[in-house]
Amino acid sequence: MLKKRYANLIFKSQQQILGEASDGEKMKKKAKLCEKQLEEDKSNSQLKRDRKEARIAIESIKRTVHFDDGLHAERDFLAIIGATSCW
């Protein structure tokens, strides 16, 4: 992050020290590369945060329906009406 913030300052100081145009182009490429890497890091960290939030949300879901709830309801109904069960 500091490299991005001070890329122009670093570029100017290195240009003054070296005085070569080719190094200036290299520094511009490095600055662009640093900016690109920062953006990728931000997107990766955002993606990791989103995944973590989703994982927490899924883990916090409580089971409200079980597979055999329908079977229990049918048995209770048959017991209430006094029918004999087929099982």
N, C-alpha and C positions, 0 to 999 in steps of 0.2 A: 504494500500500500504506500509505503514511503517512497519507493522507487517511482511510482506513478506520480505522486504529488511533486516530487523534486526532479522529475525526468528532464524538464526543460533547463533547470539550473545546472544539473550535471552535464547536460549536453553542451551548454554554453561554456562552462568552465573547461571541459575537455577540449572544446574547439579552440579556446584561447591558449591552452597549454600546448596542444599539438599543432594547431594551425593547419590541419590537413582537411580537405573537403571530403575525402573518402571516409574518414572516421566519422564525419558528421552524418553521412548516410547510414553508416553502421549503427550509430547511436539512435537515429530515427527509427530504424528497424527494430532495435532492441526495445525502444520505448513502446512501439506498437505491439511488440510481442509481450511485453510486461502487461500492457493494458488488456490484451486478449486473455492472458493467463489469469489476471484478476477477475475478469468477467466470468471466465469458466469456473474459477474457484467460488465466486459468489453463487453462480447457478448450481454448482454441486452442493454447496452448503445448504442452499434453499431446498434442493431436492432431498437431501438427507433429513432436514427438519420436517419437510412434508411427510416423508415416509415414517418418521418417528411419531408424528402426530397421528397418522393413520393407524399405525400399529397400536398406539395407546387407545385410540377410539375403538378399534376392533376388540381389544382385550377387555375393555370396560363394558362391552355388550353382555347383558345377562340373558341366559337361556330362559325363555318364557314358555316354550312349547317343547314337549318331548315326543318322541316317535310313537309311543304307545298311549298317548292321551286319548285318542279316538277310541281305542279298544276299552280303556277304563270307562269312558263316558257311555259306551254302548252297554257294557256290563252293568253299570249303575242304573241305566234306564230300564233294562230288562228286569233288574231286581225290584225296581220301584213298581213296575206294572205287574209283577208277579209272573212273568213268562219264564218258561224253562229255557235254559240256554242250549244252544246247538253244540257247544263244545264238550 
